[in-house]
Amino acid sequence: MPFENQLNIDIKAFFFNAMTDYLPYYKNFSFTVQKETTLKEVLARIKEQNSDFSYPEKDLIFRVNELMVTGEENLADVIEILGTELTIDPALKYRSDNGLVLNNHDFMHQFRSVFQRHLETKEDLEYYISLYPLHYASETLQYNREYIGDAILLTAHKMIENGSEFKDEIIQAINDEFDGIRCCEYENNIFKGEDHRSKIDELKAMLDLKEKKSFADSISALTLRKHEHELETLEGHNVALYIGNTRANNLAINIKEEVDNSAANYVQFEMSTKLAGQTIMNSHSELAHLKAGTMLLNALDSGADTLVFENDTDLTLFRDAIGKCEKVVGREIELKLISLNTFHDLIKQKVEA
């Protein structure tokens, strides 16, 4: 049948022209396309319907549902992972000049300013250029615009691994107190991309930036629960779940079902699966609190009043940090923070009642 090769998609596309617009905005599009359609062809379809939509023909990278893509990806593969409702954004919103067209001058500027004379081989330069999508996929750049970038760190790792005579200078170059590796809380935001976390961790180990054992690591579950917000019931509460970067794929589904079967309401929020400063609390406290506060506000502003933590260590860390988070983000964060065990106890009490 001819319709078996077709896909129906709904798209929310980013629009912004620095010359004419004060703020960015989105427009909605619906298409029926062939399964073999590429993402770049989807962009062309949007352009056909609205000439104000812009994207670069060269060095095309952008985000679909917050994952970085190049435009060559097959739409059927994207839909298989992300579904048929797609949001298209520039690789980095604050560097958008016109739609998906980026001001990307910072990419080569970082290369020259960080390494200077220490990176002299053609192969190292080519490797860095190949990491162009990864540079803009960096989570840290969302919070610190002066951050040297994940691509710089991976290039440094490669240089050291290959036996560069400038190892000490390279380590010093990436160890800026404010904008260097201390800021890096790496997450793999590339669609079907390689995960480079182990390489970042190896660099941090060279600088003795690996996480130290914290108070949260040694606290017992019993002590943890004594310090939780007192809740007698979840009835009438708006409950969200934070799982961070643990990839607990089925947990959110199970929690939603439990909440839906109770007298509470389930709330989804964008940052529920994002790291929020846990791994940099000891190396860059200010940025860690900014990330943590941003995550907590994202849950609050999405409608939650109660936030369940999949990980007890995260719960203790964020509760201990919430005062400083409020100071950094400039807002009160009126959320009840509870553990997964406490959530299940409250749900069980409702069932037994």
C-alpha positions in Angstrom: 0.0 0.0 0.0 1.3 3.5 -0.9 0.6 4.9 2.6 2.8 2.4 4.4 5.9 4.4 3.4 4.5 7.7 4.8 4.8 9.4 8.2 2.7 12.1 9.8 4.7 14.6 11.9 3.9 17.7 13.9 6.7 20.2 14.2 7.2 23.3 16.4 9.9 25.3 14.7 12.1 28.1 16.1 12.0 31.6 14.5 14.3 34.5 15.3 15.9 37.2 13.3 18.4 39.3 15.3 17.9 42.2 12.8 14.1 42.5 13.3 12.9 40.4 16.3 13.2 41.3 20.0 12.4 37.8 21.2 12.3 34.3 19.5 9.0 32.6 18.8 7.7 29.3 17.5 5.4 28.3 14.7 3.6 24.9 14.2 3.7 22.8 11.0 2.2 19.4 10.1 3.5 17.3 7.3 3.0 13.9 5.7 6.4 12.8 4.5 8.1 9.7 3.1 10.0 7.4 5.6 13.3 8.0 3.8 13.0 11.8 4.2 16.0 13.4 5.9 15.8 16.1 8.6 17.3 18.6 6.2 14.5 17.9 3.7 12.0 18.5 6.6 13.7 22.0 7.1 13.2 22.7 3.4 9.5 21.8 3.7 9.2 24.3 6.5 11.0 26.9 4.4 8.5 26.3 1.6 5.6 27.1 3.9 7.2 30.0 5.6 10.0 32.0 3.9 11.1 33.6 7.3 12.4 30.2 8.4 16.2 30.1 8.1 18.9 27.4 8.3 22.5 27.2 7.0 23.3 25.1 3.9 26.8 24.5 5.3 27.8 23.2 8.7 24.2 22.4 9.5 23.6 21.4 13.1 20.4 22.0 15.2 18.4 20.4 17.9 15.4 18.1 17.7 13.7 17.7 21.1 17.0 18.9 22.7 19.2 16.4 20.9 21.8 17.6 18.5 21.4 16.5 14.9 23.2 17.3 11.6 20.3 17.2 9.2 21.5 14.0 7.5 19.6 11.8 9.9 16.7 9.8 8.5 13.4 11.0 9.8 12.1 7.5 10.5 15.1 6.9 12.8 14.4 10.1 14.7 10.7 9.4 15.1 11.5 5.9 16.4 13.3 7.4 19.3 11.7 10.9 19.8 8.1 10.3 18.5 6.1 12.3 15.9 5.9 15.6 17.8 9.2 17.3 17.2 10.5 20.7 18.4 13.3 22.2 16.2 15.7 24.6 17.9 19.1 26.1 16.9 22.1 24.3 18.3 22.5 27.1 20.9 19.6 29.6 21.1 21.6 32.5 22.4 24.0 32.2 19.4 21.2 32.3 16.8 21.5 35.1 14.3 18.6 34.0 12.2 16.6 30.9 12.9 19.0 27.9 12.9 21.9 30.1 11.5 24.5 30.4 14.2 27.1 33.0 15.1 29.8 30.3 15.4 32.9 32.5 15.7 33.5 31.2 19.2 34.3 27.7 17.9 37.6 28.5 16.4 38.3 31.3 18.8 38.3 28.8 21.7 40.7 26.5 19.8 43.2 29.3 19.3 42.9 30.9 22.7 43.1 27.7 24.7 45.9 25.8 22.9 47.8 28.6 21.2 51.2 27.1 20.2 50.6 23.7 21.9 48.4 22.3 19.2 50.5 22.2 16.1 49.5 19.0 14.1 47.0 19.0 11.3 45.4 15.9 12.7 44.6 17.6 16.1 43.0 20.5 14.3 40.9 18.1 12.1 39.8 16.2 15.1 38.7 19.4 16.8 36.7 20.5 13.7 35.0 17.1 13.6 33.6 17.8 17.1 31.7 20.9 15.9 28.3 19.5 16.8 29.6 18.3 20.2 30.8 21.8 21.1 27.3 23.3 20.8 25.7 20.3 22.3 27.5 21.0 25.6 25.1 21.3 28.6 27.6 23.6 30.4 27.4 26.3 27.6 23.8 26.8 28.6 24.9 28.1 32.0 28.4 29.6 31.3 28.9 31.2 27.9 32.6 31.6 28.5 33.1 27.8 29.1 35.9 26.5 26.9 33.7 23.7 25.6 33.5 19.9 25.6 35.2 19.7 22.2 38.3 21.4 23.6 38.4 18.9 26.5 38.2 15.9 24.2 40.9 17.3 21.9 43.1 17.8 25.0 42.4 14.2 26.0 43.4 13.0 22.5 46.6 15.1 22.5 47.7 13.7 25.9 46.7 10.2 24.9 48.9 10.5 21.8 51.9 11.5 23.9 52.1 15.2 23.3 55.2 16.8 24.7 53.1 19.6 26.0 51.0 17.6 28.4 51.6 19.9 31.4 50.8 23.0 29.4 47.7 21.4 28.0 46.4 20.5 31.4 47.1 24.0 32.6 45.3 25.4 29.6 42.1 23.5 30.3 42.2 24.1 34.0 40.9 27.7 34.1 39.3 28.3 37.5 36.1 29.7 36.2 35.6 28.6 32.6 37.7 25.4 32.3 37.1 21.7 33.0 35.9 22.5 36.5 32.7 23.6 34.9 32.2 20.5 32.9 29.2 18.3 33.8 29.2 16.2 30.6 26.1 14.8 29.1 25.7 13.1 25.8 23.3 15.3 23.9 24.1 14.0 20.4 21.4 12.0 18.6 22.9 8.5 18.5 26.2 10.0 19.5 29.2 8.4 21.2 29.3 8.9 24.9 32.6 10.6 26.0 32.1 10.6 29.7 35.0 8.3 30.4 37.4 10.6 28.6 36.2 13.6 30.6 36.5 11.6 33.8 40.1 10.7 32.9 41.0 14.3 32.4 39.4 15.3 35.8 41.4 12.5 37.4 44.6 14.0 36.1 43.7 17.2 37.7 42.4 15.5 40.9 38.9 16.9 40.1 37.2 13.5 40.6 34.3 13.8 43.0 35.3 13.5 46.7 33.1 11.5 49.1 30.5 13.9 50.3 28.2 14.0 53.3 25.4 12.7 51.0 27.4 9.5 50.3 27.7 8.5 53.9 24.2 9.4 55.2 22.0 6.5 56.0 18.5 6.1 54.5 17.0 6.3 58.0 18.7 9.6 58.7 17.7 10.8 55.3 14.1 10.2 55.9 14.2 12.1 59.2 15.2 15.2 57.4 12.6 15.0 54.7 9.6 17.4 54.4 6.8 16.0 56.5 4.0 14.9 54.4 0.9 13.0 55.6 -0.6 12.5 52.3 -0.1 13.1 48.6 -3.8 13.9 48.1 -4.2 17.1 46.1 -0.5 17.4 45.5 1.2 17.9 42.1 3.9 15.4 42.0 7.0 15.3 39.7 9.9 12.9 39.5 13.6 13.7 39.2 15.8 10.8 38.0 18.7 12.8 36.8 21.1 11.0 34.5 20.5 7.5 35.8 18.6 6.3 32.7 15.8 4.7 34.9 13.7 4.5 31.7 10.6 2.7 33.1 10.6 4.5 36.5 8.8 7.6 35.3 6.1 5.5 33.6 5.5 3.5 36.8 5.4 6.6 39.0 3.0 8.3 36.7 0.7 5.2 36.9 0.9 5.2 40.7 0.1 8.9 40.9 -2.7 8.7 38.3 -4.3 5.9 40.5 -4.1 8.1 43.6 -5.7 11.4 44.5 -2.6 13.3 43.3 -1.6 14.8 39.9 1.5 13.8 37.9 3.6 16.7 36.5 6.3 16.3 33.8 9.1 18.7 33.5 11.9 19.1 31.0 14.9 18.8 33.3 13.8 15.6 35.0 16.5 13.5 33.2 19.3 16.2 33.3 22.2 16.4 35.6 21.9 19.4 37.9 25.3 20.1 39.4 25.8 16.9 41.3 29.2 16.1 39.7 30.7 19.6 40.0 29.6 20.6 43.5 33.2 20.2 44.7 34.9 21.7 41.7 32.6 24.7 40.8 30.1 25.3 43.5 28.5 28.4 42.1 27.7 26.8 38.7 26.5 23.7 40.5 24.0 25.7 42.6 22.9 27.5 39.5 22.2 24.3 37.7 20.5 22.8 40.7 18.3 25.9 41.2 17.4 25.9 37.6 16.3 22.3 37.7 14.2 22.8 40.9 12.6 25.9 39.4 11.8 24.0 36.2 9.9 21.5 38.3 8.1 24.3 40.2 7.2 26.4 37.2 5.9 23.2 35.4 3.3 23.0 38.2 4.9 20.7 40.7 4.7 21.3 44.5 6.3 17.9 45.4 9.4 16.5 43.9 10.3 12.8 44.2 14.0 11.8 43.9 14.9 8.5 42.5 18.3 8.7 44.1 18.6 9.3 47.9 22.0 10.9 47.4 20.6 13.5 45.1 17.8 14.2 47.5 20.2 14.9 50.4 22.5 17.0 48.2 19.7 19.2 46.8 18.0 19.7 50.1 21.3 20.7 51.7 21.9 23.1 48.8 18.4 24.6 48.3 19.1 27.8 50.4 22.1 28.7 48.2 20.2 27.7 45.1 17.5 30.2 46.0 20.2 32.9 46.5 21.8 32.1 43.1 18.6 32.1 41.1 17.0 34.9 43.0 13.8 33.1 43.8 12.2 31.1 46.6 11.9 27.4 45.6 8.7 26.2 47.4 9.0 22.5 46.7 8.5 19.6 49.0 11.5 17.2 48.4 10.9 13.5 49.2 12.5 10.2 48.5 11.2 7.4 46.4 10.7 5.3 49.5 8.6 8.0 51.1 6.5 8.4 47.9 5.8 4.7 48.0 4.9 4.8 51.7 2.4 7.6 51.0 0.9 5.8 48.1 0.6 2.6 50.1 -1.2 4.5 52.9 -3.8 5.8 50.5 -4.3 2.3 49.1 -4.7 0.7 52.5 -7.1 3.5 53.6 
